[in-house]
Amino acid sequence: MKYRNLGVTGLRVSEISFGTIPILSGNVPVLPDYFSPDEETAIGIMEHAFKLGCNLFDTAIVPEYGDAEIKLGRFAAKIGREKIIISDKSRFFHGDQMYNAVLESCENLGTYADIYFVHQVDEGNEDITFGKYGAVDALNELKAEGKIKFTGIASHYYDILLRGAKDKRIDVLQGSGNLLERGMLDRMEREPLFRHKGFILNKVYAAGILPSFFPVKTLLSGVLSYPISSALIGLGTNEQVDEAMGIEPGSMACSEAERNDQPQNYHRPAFSEVIELLEKSFMPIPCDRCQRCRCIYGTEIHIIFRQYNYYFLGKDYWALRKLDLGINESAAYCKKCTDMSCMSKCPHAINIPETVQRIKQLVEIHVRNSII
């Protein structure tokens, strides 16, 4: 296991970190596998990862991640709290709600959280989150009181992560990306502001579906080629831990690389290579989710394209049901739109209106059949 700086926090974190969703007891429908281990088994899996060098464990407040937060706290007590770094999160955007949530998390953990994130910040709640008396203010108050050590923002949106990178109150960022959905990572790599923040990357396996198409070593080596602090993997068995943590993708080759946490010997397949491999199974939309395609009507084009690709990557029913929630409205806007700025900003020259209509047809056929 190798380690990287978590921004300027002074913490050194393992390149591979442990996501605790798969060790909860309960049901998370979007998971590709369902484990639901009892407490003893869950602690054993985390202990196995710890022995392989993992020192960063990520969870979320009960009930968002079921009882994972409680299990992680008991694991920390067993091995020694000071030996690991705990990152926690909750989906509250007002300051008073976030303050109380952190106290609840600390009670569930039986200890403090090293990093606490405002979870799933988006355009609908970002002004509340970053504003006066918002969740970020609450986290800073909790940090000053010693109840947490560092503050964080977790989001799937580049513009919000960039806002967090500019905000001196934020210590650590958490965002999503993988070899297919690498657009945000490419943009972050070119933006110096991100170098001053720790960055934990989730969705490395794309909700567990990419390992069916690519070796885990390739998936991890690819994302570790970016200037991130740690790749967060949801792990539910010892075998999954071995697969994720047994790789040796490379080492930092020089003092400059070590100083900047910029690895030199990781292999990053070109986006075109990724698409070419997927084309052996279906016709993927070559969207890397860079999020430049801002629709004047508010349609999140990159999410529609993600759901289409996920349908063929193995999340068929879940992906289509998500699409069915708004595809008719989005397709209608596309038909009447004369702006077309989304197409001019797309780095892969996707014919967005035509593709949206094609997805609408797919949903109409397959969702109706699945219901019948």
C-alpha positions as CSV (number, residue, x, y, z in Angstrom):
1,M,0.0,0.0,0.0
2,K,1.2,3.5,-0.8
3,Y,0.1,6.7,0.8
4,R,-0.5,10.3,-0.3
5,N,-1.0,13.7,1.3
6,L,-4.6,14.6,2.0
7,G,-4.2,18.1,0.7
8,V,-2.7,20.4,3.4
9,T,-4.4,18.6,6.3
10,G,-1.1,17.0,7.4
11,L,-2.7,13.5,7.1
12,R,-1.2,10.8,5.0
13,V,-3.9,8.4,3.6
14,S,-3.8,5.1,1.8
15,E,-4.2,5.2,-1.9
16,I,-7.1,2.8,-1.6
17,S,-9.7,3.6,1.0
18,F,-12.6,1.5,2.4
19,G,-16.2,2.4,1.6
20,T,-18.6,0.9,4.1
21,I,-21.9,0.7,2.2
22,P,-21.4,-3.1,1.5
23,I,-20.9,-3.9,5.2
24,L,-24.2,-2.4,6.4
25,S,-27.0,-4.7,7.5
26,G,-30.0,-3.8,5.3
27,N,-30.7,-3.2,1.7
28,V,-29.3,-0.7,-0.8
29,P,-31.0,-1.5,-4.1
30,V,-28.3,0.1,-6.3
31,L,-25.6,-2.2,-5.0
32,P,-24.5,-4.9,-7.5
33,D,-24.0,-7.3,-4.6
34,Y,-25.8,-7.7,-1.4
35,F,-23.8,-8.8,1.6
36,S,-25.4,-7.6,4.9
37,P,-22.7,-9.1,7.2
38,D,-23.2,-9.3,10.9
39,E,-21.1,-7.0,13.1
40,E,-18.3,-9.6,13.8
41,T,-17.9,-10.4,10.1
42,A,-18.0,-6.7,9.1
43,I,-15.3,-5.8,11.6
44,G,-13.2,-8.8,10.4
45,I,-13.4,-7.4,6.8
46,M,-12.3,-4.0,7.9
47,E,-9.5,-5.5,10.0
48,H,-8.3,-7.4,6.9
49,A,-8.1,-4.2,4.9
50,F,-6.3,-2.5,7.8
51,K,-3.7,-5.2,7.9
52,L,-3.1,-4.7,4.2
53,G,-2.3,-1.0,4.8
54,C,-5.7,0.7,4.4
55,N,-6.0,3.6,6.9
56,L,-8.9,5.6,5.6
57,F,-12.5,4.4,6.2
58,D,-15.5,6.3,4.8
59,T,-19.0,6.0,6.1
60,A,-22.3,8.1,6.5
61,I,-24.8,8.8,9.2
62,V,-27.4,6.2,10.2
63,P,-29.8,5.5,8.5
64,E,-28.2,6.7,5.2
65,Y,-25.7,3.8,5.3
66,G,-27.7,1.6,7.6
67,D,-25.6,0.5,10.6
68,A,-22.2,0.9,8.8
69,E,-21.3,3.9,11.0
70,I,-21.9,1.9,14.2
71,K,-19.8,-1.0,12.9
72,L,-17.0,1.3,11.9
73,G,-16.9,2.8,15.3
74,R,-16.7,-0.6,17.0
75,F,-13.9,-1.5,14.6
76,A,-12.0,1.7,15.4
77,A,-12.3,0.9,19.2
78,K,-11.0,-2.6,18.6
79,I,-7.9,-1.8,16.7
80,G,-7.2,1.6,18.3
81,R,-8.9,4.8,17.2
82,E,-5.6,6.6,16.5
83,K,-4.5,4.0,14.0
84,I,-7.1,5.0,11.3
85,I,-8.7,8.0,9.7
86,I,-12.5,8.2,9.6
87,S,-14.4,10.2,7.1
88,D,-18.2,10.6,7.7
89,K,-21.0,12.5,6.0
90,S,-24.7,13.4,6.2
91,R,-27.2,15.0,3.8
92,F,-28.1,18.1,5.7
93,F,-27.6,21.6,4.3
94,H,-28.8,24.0,7.0
95,G,-26.3,24.7,9.8
96,D,-28.4,23.6,12.7
97,Q,-29.3,20.3,11.1
98,M,-25.7,19.6,10.2
99,Y,-24.5,20.5,13.7
100,N,-26.9,18.0,15.2
101,A,-26.1,15.4,12.6
102,V,-22.4,15.5,13.5
103,L,-23.2,15.1,17.2
104,E,-25.3,12.1,16.3
105,S,-22.6,10.6,14.1
106,C,-20.0,11.0,16.9
107,E,-22.4,9.2,19.2
108,N,-22.9,6.3,16.7
109,L,-19.1,6.1,16.1
110,G,-18.3,6.4,19.8
111,T,-15.6,8.8,18.8
112,Y,-14.9,11.8,16.6
113,A,-14.7,11.9,12.8
114,D,-11.4,13.1,11.3
115,I,-13.3,14.5,8.2
116,Y,-17.0,15.3,8.0
117,F,-18.6,16.0,4.7
118,V,-21.8,17.7,3.6
119,H,-23.1,14.9,1.4
120,Q,-24.5,15.3,-2.1
121,V,-24.4,19.0,-2.5
122,D,-26.0,20.1,-5.8
123,E,-27.4,23.3,-7.4
124,G,-30.6,23.1,-5.5
125,N,-28.9,23.3,-2.1
126,E,-25.4,24.8,-2.6
127,D,-26.3,28.3,-1.7
128,I,-27.8,27.2,1.6
129,T,-24.8,24.9,2.2
130,F,-22.1,27.5,1.5
131,G,-24.2,30.5,2.8
132,K,-24.3,32.1,6.2
133,Y,-25.5,29.7,8.9
134,G,-25.3,26.9,6.4
135,A,-23.7,23.4,6.8
136,V,-20.2,24.7,6.0
137,D,-20.4,27.2,8.8
138,A,-21.7,24.5,11.1
139,L,-18.8,22.2,10.3
140,N,-16.3,25.0,10.9
141,E,-17.9,25.6,14.3
142,L,-17.6,21.9,15.1
143,K,-14.0,22.0,14.0
144,A,-13.2,24.9,16.3
145,E,-14.9,23.0,19.1
146,G,-12.7,19.9,18.4
147,K,-15.6,17.6,17.6
148,I,-14.2,17.0,14.1
149,K,-10.8,17.7,12.7
150,F,-11.5,18.7,9.1
151,T,-14.4,19.9,7.0
152,G,-15.5,18.5,3.6
153,I,-17.9,18.9,0.7
154,A,-19.1,15.8,-1.3
155,S,-20.7,16.3,-4.7
156,H,-21.1,14.8,-8.1
157,Y,-20.9,18.2,-9.8
158,Y,-17.7,19.9,-11.0
159,D,-18.9,23.5,-10.4
160,I,-19.7,22.8,-6.8
161,L,-16.4,21.0,-6.2
162,L,-14.7,24.0,-7.7
163,R,-16.6,26.3,-5.4
164,G,-15.4,24.1,-2.5
165,A,-11.8,24.3,-3.8
166,K,-12.0,28.1,-3.7
167,D,-13.5,28.2,-0.2
168,K,-11.0,28.5,2.6
169,R,-13.4,26.9,5.1
170,I,-13.2,23.6,3.2
171,D,-10.4,21.2,3.8
172,V,-11.3,18.1,1.8
173,L,-13.4,17.4,-1.3
174,Q,-15.1,14.1,-2.3
175,G,-16.3,13.6,-5.9
176,S,-16.9,10.8,-8.4
177,G,-15.1,9.5,-11.4
178,N,-13.7,6.5,-13.1
179,L,-12.1,5.5,-16.4
180,L,-15.4,6.0,-18.3
181,E,-16.7,9.0,-16.4
182,R,-13.4,10.9,-16.3
183,G,-14.5,14.3,-17.5
184,M,-14.5,15.9,-14.0
185,L,-11.1,14.4,-13.3
186,D,-9.6,15.8,-16.5
187,R,-10.9,19.3,-15.6
188,M,-9.7,19.0,-12.1
189,E,-6.2,17.9,-13.3
190,R,-5.9,21.2,-15.2
191,E,-7.2,23.4,-12.3
192,P,-4.5,24.3,-9.8
193,L,-7.0,25.3,-7.1
194,F,-7.7,21.6,-6.5
195,R,-4.1,21.0,-5.5
196,H,-4.7,22.7,-2.2
197,K,-7.5,20.4,-1.1
198,G,-7.5,16.7,-0.2
199,F,-9.6,14.8,-2.7
200,I,-11.3,11.5,-2.1
201,L,-12.6,9.9,-5.3
202,N,-15.7,7.6,-5.2
203,K,-17.6,5.7,-7.9
204,V,-14.3,4.3,-9.1
205,Y,-16.1,1.0,-10.1
206,A,-19.2,3.0,-11.3
207,A,-21.5,1.5,-8.7
208,G,-19.8,-1.9,-9.1
209,I,-20.3,-2.5,-12.8
210,L,-17.0,-1.6,-14.5
211,P,-15.1,-4.7,-13.1
212,S,-17.2,-6.8,-15.4
213,F,-15.5,-5.0,-18.4
214,F,-12.1,-4.0,-17.1
215,P,-9.6,-5.6,-14.7
216,V,-9.7,-3.9,-11.2
217,K,-6.0,-3.2,-11.6
218,T,-6.7,-1.1,-14.7
219,L,-9.6,0.7,-13.1
220,L,-7.5,1.7,-10.0
221,S,-4.3,2.5,-11.8
222,G,-6.2,4.7,-14.2
223,V,-7.8,6.9,-11.5
224,L,-4.6,6.9,-9.4
225,S,-2.9,8.6,-12.3
226,Y,-4.9,11.7,-11.4
227,P,-3.8,14.1,-8.6
228,I,-6.3,12.6,-6.1
229,S,-5.6,11.6,-2.5
230,S,-7.4,8.3,-2.3
231,A,-9.6,6.0,-4.4
232,L,-12.6,5.0,-2.3
233,I,-13.9,1.5,-3.0
234,G,-17.0,0.0,-1.5
235,L,-15.9,-3.4,-0.1
236,G,-18.0,-6.2,1.3
237,T,-15.8,-9.3,1.3
238,N,-12.2,-10.2,2.1
239,E,-11.8,-11.2,-1.6
240,Q,-12.9,-7.8,-2.7
241,V,-10.4,-6.3,-0.3
242,D,-7.6,-8.5,-1.6
243,E,-8.4,-7.5,-5.2
244,A,-8.5,-3.8,-4.5
245,M,-5.5,-3.6,-2.2
246,G,-3.2,-6.2,-3.6
247,I,-2.3,-4.1,-6.7
248,E,1.1,-2.3,-7.1
249,P,0.3,0.2,-9.9
250,G,3.4,2.2,-9.6
251,S,5.4,4.5,-7.4
252,M,6.3,8.1,-7.2
253,A,9.4,8.5,-9.1
254,C,11.0,11.7,-7.8
255,S,10.9,14.3,-5.1
256,E,8.8,16.6,-7.2
257,A,6.2,13.9,-7.7
258,E,6.2,13.2,-4.0
259,R,5.8,16.9,-3.2
260,N,2.8,17.3,-5.5
261,D,1.3,13.8,-5.0
262,Q,1.5,13.4,-8.7
263,P,2.3,9.8,-9.6
264,Q,4.5,9.1,-12.6
265,N,4.1,5.4,-13.4
266,Y,0.4,4.7,-13.5
267,H,-1.3,3.6,-16.7
268,R,-4.3,5.6,-17.8
269,P,-6.0,4.1,-20.9
270,A,-7.2,6.7,-23.4
271,F,-10.9,7.5,-23.4
272,S,-11.1,6.2,-26.9
273,E,-9.7,2.8,-25.8
274,V,-12.3,2.6,-23.1
275,I,-15.1,3.3,-25.6
276,E,-13.6,0.8,-28.1
277,L,-13.7,-2.0,-25.5
278,L,-17.3,-1.2,-24.5
279,E,-18.3,-1.2,-28.2
280,K,-17.7,-4.9,-28.3
281,S,-20.8,-5.3,-26.0
282,F,-23.0,-2.4,-27.1
283,M,-23.0,1.1,-28.6
284,P,-22.0,3.4,-25.8
285,I,-22.6,7.1,-25.8
286,P,-19.0,8.6,-25.7
287,C,-19.8,10.9,-22.8
288,D,-17.2,11.3,-20.1
289,R,-19.5,13.5,-17.9
290,C,-17.3,16.5,-18.1
291,Q,-20.5,18.6,-17.5
292,R,-19.8,21.3,-20.0
293,C,-23.1,20.6,-21.8
294,R,-25.3,23.0,-19.8
295,C,-28.9,22.9,-21.1
296,I,-30.8,26.1,-21.1
297,Y,-33.9,24.2,-20.0
298,G,-32.1,22.6,-17.0
299,T,-31.8,19.0,-18.4
300,E,-28.8,17.2,-16.9
301,I,-27.7,15.7,-20.2
302,H,-24.7,13.9,-18.7
303,I,-26.9,12.1,-16.3
304,I,-29.3,10.9,-19.0
305,F,-26.3,9.6,-21.0
306,R,-24.9,7.9,-17.9
307,Q,-28.2,6.1,-17.3
308,Y,-28.2,4.9,-20.9
309,N,-24.7,3.5,-20.6
310,Y,-25.5,2.0,-17.2
311,Y,-28.5,0.2,-18.7
312,F,-26.1,-1.7,-21.1
313,L,-23.4,-2.1,-18.5
314,G,-25.6,-4.2,-16.3
315,K,-27.9,-1.9,-14.3
316,D,-30.8,-2.4,-16.7
317,Y,-34.0,-2.0,-14.7
318,W,-32.7,0.6,-12.2
319,A,-31.1,2.7,-15.0
320,L,-34.3,2.7,-17.1
321,R,-36.6,3.5,-14.2
322,K,-34.4,6.6,-13.4
323,L,-34.5,7.7,-17.1
324,D,-38.3,7.2,-17.2
325,L,-38.7,9.9,-14.5
326,G,-38.0,12.8,-17.0
327,I,-37.0,11.6,-20.4
328,N,-40.2,12.6,-22.2
329,E,-39.9,16.2,-20.9
330,S,-36.2,16.3,-21.8
331,A,-36.8,15.0,-25.3
332,A,-39.6,17.5,-25.9
333,Y,-37.2,20.4,-24.9
334,C,-34.5,19.0,-27.2
335,K,-37.0,19.0,-30.1
336,K,-37.9,22.7,-29.8
337,C,-34.4,24.0,-28.8
338,T,-32.6,26.3,-31.1
339,D,-29.8,27.2,-28.8
340,M,-27.6,24.1,-29.4
341,S,-24.8,25.5,-27.2
342,C,-24.6,22.0,-25.5
343,M,-23.3,20.5,-28.8
344,S,-20.7,23.2,-29.3
345,K,-19.3,22.6,-25.8
346,C,-19.2,18.8,-26.1
347,P,-15.6,17.7,-26.5
348,H,-16.7,14.4,-28.1
349,A,-19.0,16.0,-30.7
350,I,-22.0,14.0,-29.6
351,N,-25.2,14.9,-31.5
352,I,-27.1,15.5,-28.2
353,P,-30.7,16.2,-29.6
354,E,-30.6,13.1,-31.7
355,T,-29.2,10.9,-28.9
356,V,-31.8,12.1,-26.4
357,Q,-34.6,11.1,-28.9
358,R,-32.9,7.6,-29.3
359,I,-32.9,7.2,-25.5
360,K,-36.5,8.2,-25.3
361,Q,-37.4,5.4,-27.7
362,L,-35.3,2.9,-25.7
363,V,-37.1,3.8,-22.5
364,E,-40.6,3.6,-24.1
365,I,-39.9,0.1,-25.4
366,H,-38.1,-1.5,-22.4
367,V,-39.7,0.2,-19.4
368,R,-43.2,-0.7,-20.7
369,N,-42.1,-4.3,-21.3
370,S,-40.5,-4.6,-17.8
371,I,-43.8,-3.4,-16.3
372,I,-45.8,-5.9,-18.3
